[in-house]
């Protein structure tokens, strides 16, 4: 694949492209994600069985740009903003059209959004807010986020396929908010099943801070296979 670092709109993007791509993958990333993108893309390439383009765009203010609404700190002193709407506007109005134009993709190419941790929650929220996406690869999503499960219960996703994953040690923490993640992910999965969504909940060994690249890649592969 060809790897390019581009300025698209006001953001830095890393794009992996190949001729005759049949699906477009969109992923919000931070500095650590960028460091392991090569590994993630290699895993997808080896396992997806379909030509794809992955466009990863840099998030500068993680707790604000990926958060759908304001919330108090879950740990530390930094709370959450409400910048997800503006981020989604960038994806819909700038990133996707420019990627389609630059790489001469079909206007109706299937688009999958995905990410890790809070980027995964953003991707889940995006498929409730937009009809641009066929599938969502939510690896270790922050479904503990205040009022998220209530929102999920009261709204319907527009995507047809949703991948969820979590670590089996994730909920074993003294932080009460974070400790709820196990029950929250099970509830999220149940809600999706009840909505007739093609979905899976995959459990991984370990806690949150391990193999984010492969865990995210597995989600994208599942989504590609289920298009």
Secondary structure by P-SEA (a helix, b strand, c coil): cbbbbbbcccbbbbbbbbccccbbbbbbbcaaaaaaaaaaaaaaaacccccbbbbbbbbcccccccccccccccccccccccaaaaaaaaacccaaaaaaaaaccccccbbbbcccaaaaaaaaaaaaccccccccccccccccccaaaaaaaaccccccbbbbbbbccccccccccccaaaaaaaaaaaaaaaaccbbbbbbbccccccaaaaaaaaaaaaaaaac
